[in-house]
Amino acid sequence: MDRDPFPADLIRAQQQWHDTYRALAAPCPRRATELRRRLLLLSVRIHWHPFWSTPAGRTPAARAELRQRAADGRRTRDVA
């Protein structure tokens, strides 16, 4: 029972954000500056996405739901 679905590009950006954050959190990450820049770019892309100005995106729970869906999608890909 999904409410209005999130746009695919927004989910993909959130998944990439999590992947980048995880890579940056590793001990002695390679290309740390590049990873920090990518994390900042993805953060801006997610924060200013047009979806947040729609009625479905205006609810406070929408951002938490996006993070949850992105995490669920990543787990599904890891298992497959």
C-alpha positions in Angstrom: 0.0 0.0 0.0 2.3 2.7 -1.2 1.3 6.3 -1.1 2.4 8.5 -3.9 5.7 6.8 -5.0 8.9 8.7 -4.8 10.5 9.6 -8.2 13.2 7.1 -9.3 15.9 9.7 -9.5 15.3 10.8 -5.9 15.5 7.2 -4.6 18.6 6.6 -6.6 20.2 9.8 -5.2 19.4 8.7 -1.7 20.9 5.2 -2.3 24.0 6.8 -3.7 24.2 9.1 -0.7 24.1 6.1 1.6 26.8 4.3 -0.5 29.0 7.4 -0.5 28.6 7.9 3.3 29.5 4.3 3.9 32.6 4.6 1.8 33.6 7.7 3.6 33.0 6.1 7.0 35.5 3.3 6.2 38.8 3.5 8.0 41.3 5.5 5.9 39.0 6.0 2.9 40.6 6.5 -0.4 39.8 9.8 -2.2 38.2 11.2 1.0 38.0 14.7 -0.5 36.2 13.4 -3.6 33.8 11.4 -1.4 33.0 14.4 0.7 32.3 16.5 -2.3 30.0 13.8 -3.7 28.2 13.6 -0.4 27.6 17.3 -0.4 26.4 17.3 -4.0 24.0 14.4 -3.3 22.8 16.1 -0.2 21.9 19.3 -2.1 20.3 17.2 -4.9 18.1 15.4 -2.4 17.2 18.5 -0.3 16.2 20.6 -3.2 14.4 18.0 -5.3 11.0 19.2 -6.7 9.2 16.3 -5.0 9.4 18.0 -1.6 7.2 20.8 -2.9 4.4 18.4 -3.8 1.6 17.5 -1.3 3.1 14.0 -0.8 6.5 15.5 -0.1 5.4 18.1 2.4 4.8 15.6 5.2 7.5 15.4 7.8 7.5 11.6 7.5 8.3 11.7 3.8 12.0 12.1 4.2 12.2 9.3 6.7 10.2 7.1 4.4 12.6 7.9 1.5 15.6 6.9 3.6 13.8 3.6 4.5 12.8 2.8 1.0 16.4 3.5 -0.2 17.8 1.2 2.5 15.3 -1.5 1.6 16.1 -1.3 -2.1 19.8 -1.6 -1.3 19.3 -4.7 0.9 17.3 -6.3 -2.0 20.1 -5.6 -4.4 22.7 -7.0 -2.0 20.7 -10.3 -1.6 20.0 -10.8 -5.3 
